[in-house]
Each structure stands twice: as structure tokens, then as C-alpha cells.
């Protein structure tokens, strides 16, 4: 075996080793450089709540397994009391929903915007008041929600609520709102309920309204019937409904991500272990 010459060793040290070191440094640097470039991208501008629902429709939520049937029996079912007020709760996957009705003697004659009685024009504020009062730290009535919605530009004189009251209003009160612009089928409606959601629907002419009307869908039975909450009608609220009828009468097409919005709470942050 031939011995390497001294000149050969000197050549290796002076030329090959530096070149190898440069190559190792470059290979190690490239992924780090790419990661830093991506993380340095500027955040999106504007209000993410408004951008999510107007005017471009948001995608439907990812499919989840259908929920188990929602309990249909409440310890305190909604009822009309002798003094013209309504009282009671409705079980949902998010928890107990406090029932409000537009005809309640406490606010039926309240003039929204100084001209429109809540009893005839207040389905939007009444539906949102139920959700906000039940599932956030805010205590509100339909009167409170009507005044708030007028102050923030969601009141349409002579017509009731602008449609963006639902996604923007609920999000501004701290709830998670997902547009469900999807193929409206019974299976998709049940799937959109998820395990911890309720739905807000904008209905068109039919069993619920001659024009436009907001209702809530709070759950589904094992055979696919829907339980709803109608701020105009305790009778409708006490019945189960065929999802095909609900879909047929939903106001579609609808702007701001409607006619179906899924509402849930944001996940609670998990504390670090230890």
C-alpha cells in the first residue's frame, strides 16, 4: 500500500476541507432560512370577523359525525304565563337555552328604532338575545339586543334585521360562527349541528313567515327530525320538524354566509401540563 505524500495531505487540508465545511453550512442553513421567511409574513389586515362573512361566502365547516339525539325533555319547559310573559329553557348541545318570545309582555310593544314593534319585527334581536344570554357572560333581553343592533347598524327600518346581524353580531359577543353555505340536504343539516353547536336559519315564506324570519335549530332526534326554537311561536317550538320542510322554506340564496349559520363556543385553552 502506497503512503500518502506530505504534499497530498497539505492539498486536502487547504482545499477539500474548507469546501466540505461550506457545503455542510449551506445545507443546514436553507431550511432555517425558509422557515424564517414564512414566519415573517405580515398578518392579514382588517377585521377578520367582517372579512369572514361579507361579501365572500366562507367555506362549509369540515364534516363531523352526526350528533346523538338531543334530549327533548326539559326540567323547565317554555310556557306562557298568566301575566303574558314567557318562561323556560330548552336543552341543546351547547347547554340550556333560555327561551324568549317576541310577544312577551315585557317587550312586545317596544318600538325598535322608534317605529317597529318587536312583536312583529324583532325576530333577529330576540333570537340573538336567546343565544347571547344563554351561552356568554352577557345578560341581555330582546330590548337590549334591539338597542345594540340599532346602534351598530344592523337595524333595517320597516324590515327588521340586516342579515349580517347573525354572523357579525354573535361573533362580536364572543361566539364562534361558521357559515354553512353547502348543499342543503337533511344529512348536511344534521351534520352541521355537530356535537356542540346550534344553527341559526333565515327562513322564507311558508310555515314560519310571509317574508323573512330567523329561527334556531337546536338538535336532531335519532330518526332525523329537527327540534327548533321559534321566537314568534311557542307552538312551533314545541314540535318536531321534518328537515326537508325546513330546507325547502329556508331563504336561499342569502348573503353574509346564510341561510344557515352554525354557532358554538370557542374551545377553552388547555392549561400547560405540570
C-alpha positions in Angstrom: 0.0 0.0 0.0 1.4 3.4 -1.1 2.0 6.0 1.5 0.4 9.4 1.0 2.8 12.2 0.4 3.1 15.2 2.6 2.0 17.4 -0.4 -1.2 15.3 -0.7 -2.1 15.9 2.9 -1.5 19.6 2.6 -3.7 19.8 -0.6 -6.5 18.1 1.3 -6.3 20.5 4.3 -6.1 23.6 2.1 -8.7 22.9 -0.5 -11.1 20.0 0.2 -11.8 20.5 3.9 -12.9 24.2 3.5 -15.1 23.2 0.6 -16.8 20.4 2.6 -17.4 22.8 5.5 -19.1 25.3 3.2 -21.4 22.6 1.8 -22.4 21.5 5.3 -23.2 25.1 6.4 -25.3 25.7 3.3 -27.4 22.5 3.7 -28.1 23.3 7.4 -28.9 27.0 6.7 -31.5 26.6 3.9 -34.4 25.1 5.9 -33.9 27.6 8.7 -33.9 30.5 6.1 -37.1 29.2 4.5 -38.8 28.9 7.9 -37.9 32.4 9.0 -39.1 33.8 5.7 -42.5 32.2 6.0 -43.0 33.2 9.7 -42.1 36.8 8.8 -45.1 37.2 6.5 -47.3 40.1 7.7 -50.7 39.3 9.3 -53.9 39.8 7.4 -55.3 43.3 7.5 -58.8 44.4 8.6 -61.4 42.9 10.8 -61.4 39.1 10.5 -65.0 38.9 11.7 -66.3 41.2 9.0 -64.0 39.7 6.3 -65.2 36.2 7.1 -68.8 36.9 6.3 -69.1 39.8 3.9 -69.3 39.6 1.0 -67.4 36.4 0.1 -69.0 33.3 1.4 -66.9 31.2 3.8 -66.5 27.5 3.2 -68.7 25.0 5.0 -67.3 23.5 8.2 -65.5 20.2 7.9 -67.8 17.2 8.1 -68.2 15.7 11.5 -70.2 12.6 12.6 -73.9 13.2 13.2 -74.7 14.2 16.8 -76.5 11.9 19.1 -80.2 12.8 19.6 -80.7 15.9 21.7 -82.8 15.3 24.9 -86.3 16.5 24.2 -87.4 16.8 27.9 -86.6 19.9 29.9 -86.9 20.3 33.7 -88.3 23.8 32.9 -90.1 23.7 29.5 -91.1 27.0 27.9 -94.5 28.2 28.8 -96.8 31.2 28.5 -97.6 32.6 32.0 -100.8 34.3 33.1 -99.1 37.7 33.1 -98.3 37.5 29.4 -94.6 36.6 29.9 -92.8 33.5 28.7 -90.5 31.4 30.9 -88.5 28.2 30.4 -85.4 26.6 28.9 -84.6 24.3 26.1 -81.8 21.6 26.2 -79.2 21.9 23.4 -75.7 20.5 22.8 -74.3 23.9 24.0 -76.3 23.8 27.2 -79.7 25.1 28.3 -81.1 27.8 26.1 -83.3 30.4 27.8 -86.5 30.9 25.7 -87.5 34.4 24.7 -90.6 35.2 22.6 -91.4 38.3 20.6 -94.9 38.5 22.1 -93.7 38.6 25.7 -95.5 41.4 27.6 -92.2 42.8 28.8 -91.0 43.9 25.3 -93.7 43.1 22.7 -94.6 46.8 22.3 -91.1 48.1 22.4 -90.6 50.3 19.3 -87.4 49.3 17.6 -85.9 52.4 16.1 -88.8 54.3 17.5 -91.2 52.8 14.9 -91.2 48.9 14.6 -92.7 46.8 17.4 -90.6 43.9 18.5 -93.7 41.7 18.4 -93.7 42.0 14.6 -90.2 43.0 13.6 -88.0 41.6 16.3 -87.1 38.0 15.4 -83.5 38.9 14.9 -82.8 40.6 18.2 -85.0 38.0 20.0 -83.1 35.0 18.5 -79.7 36.6 19.2 -80.7 37.6 22.7 -81.5 33.9 23.5 -78.1 32.8 22.3 -76.1 35.5 23.8 -77.9 35.4 27.2 -77.6 31.6 27.4 -74.0 31.0 26.1 -72.0 34.0 27.0 -71.3 36.1 30.2 -73.6 38.8 28.9 -77.1 39.2 30.4 -79.4 40.6 27.7 -83.1 40.8 26.7 -84.6 41.3 23.3 -84.8 45.0 24.1 -81.1 45.2 24.9 -80.2 43.4 21.7 -82.5 45.6 19.6 -80.9 48.7 21.0 -77.4 47.3 20.5 -78.2 46.2 16.9 -79.6 49.7 16.0 -76.5 51.4 17.5 -74.2 49.2 15.4 -76.1 49.5 12.1 -77.9 46.1 11.9 -81.5 47.6 12.1 -83.3 48.0 8.8 -86.3 50.4 9.3 -89.6 48.8 8.4 -87.9 45.4 7.7 -86.3 44.2 10.9 -82.7 43.0 10.8 -80.0 43.1 8.2 -78.7 39.5 7.6 -75.2 40.3 8.8 -76.6 40.7 12.3 -76.3 37.0 12.8 -72.6 36.3 11.9 -71.2 39.6 12.9 -73.4 40.2 16.0 -72.8 36.8 17.5 -69.1 36.9 16.8 -68.7 40.4 18.4 -70.3 38.9 21.5 -67.5 36.3 21.6 -69.2 33.3 20.0 -67.8 31.2 17.1 -70.0 31.5 13.9 -69.4 29.3 10.8 -71.2 29.8 7.5 -72.9 26.7 6.3 -73.2 27.5 2.6 -73.4 23.9 1.4 -75.8 21.6 -0.4 -78.8 21.8 1.8 -79.8 18.2 2.5 -81.2 16.7 5.7 -77.9 14.8 6.2 -75.9 18.0 5.9 -78.2 20.0 8.3 -77.9 17.3 10.9 -74.1 17.1 10.3 -73.7 20.8 10.7 -75.2 20.6 14.2 -72.0 18.8 15.3 -71.6 17.8 18.9 -71.5 21.3 20.4 -73.4 23.6 18.0 -76.8 25.1 17.3 -77.9 26.6 14.0 -79.4 29.9 13.1 -81.6 29.7 10.0 -83.1 32.5 7.9 -86.5 31.3 6.7 -88.5 32.4 3.7 -92.3 32.3 3.1 -94.0 29.2 4.4 -94.9 27.8 7.8 -92.9 30.4 9.7 -93.3 33.7 7.9 -94.7 35.5 4.9 -91.4 37.3 4.3 -88.3 36.5 6.3 -87.8 35.1 9.8 -84.9 33.9 12.0 -85.3 30.6 13.9 -82.8 28.3 15.8 -82.3 24.6 15.2 -81.2 23.1 18.5 -80.9 19.4 17.8 -82.0 16.3 16.0 -83.6 13.1 17.0 -82.3 9.6 16.2 -84.7 9.4 13.2 -83.5 12.8 11.8 -86.4 15.1 13.0 -85.3 18.6 14.0 -86.1 20.5 17.2 -86.3 24.2 16.6 -86.8 27.4 18.6 -89.1 30.0 17.0 -89.0 33.4 18.7 -92.5 34.1 17.2 -94.3 30.8 18.2 -94.2 28.6 21.3 -96.3 26.1 19.4 -93.7 25.8 16.7 -91.0 25.5 19.3 -92.8 22.6 21.0 -93.0 20.5 17.7 -90.5 18.4 15.8 -89.9 19.3 12.2 -89.1 17.4 9.0 -85.7 18.7 7.8 -86.9 18.5 4.2 -89.6 21.2 5.0 -87.0 23.4 6.8 -84.7 23.2 3.8 -87.5 23.9 1.3 -88.5 27.0 3.2 -85.0 28.3 4.0 -84.3 31.6 2.3 -81.8 30.7 -0.3 -79.7 32.3 -1.8 -78.8 34.5 1.1 -76.0 36.9 1.7 -73.4 37.1 4.5 -73.0 33.3 4.6 -76.6 32.4 5.1 -79.2 31.0 5.2 -77.6 28.6 7.7 -75.0 29.6 10.4 -73.5 27.2 12.9 -72.9 28.7 16.4 -70.6 27.3 19.1 -68.2 28.4 21.8 -64.5 28.9 21.1 -62.5 26.0 22.7 -61.2 26.6 26.2 -57.4 26.9 26.2 -55.9 23.8 27.8 -53.5 24.7 30.7 -49.9 23.5 30.2 -49.2 20.2 31.8 -47.4 20.2 35.2 
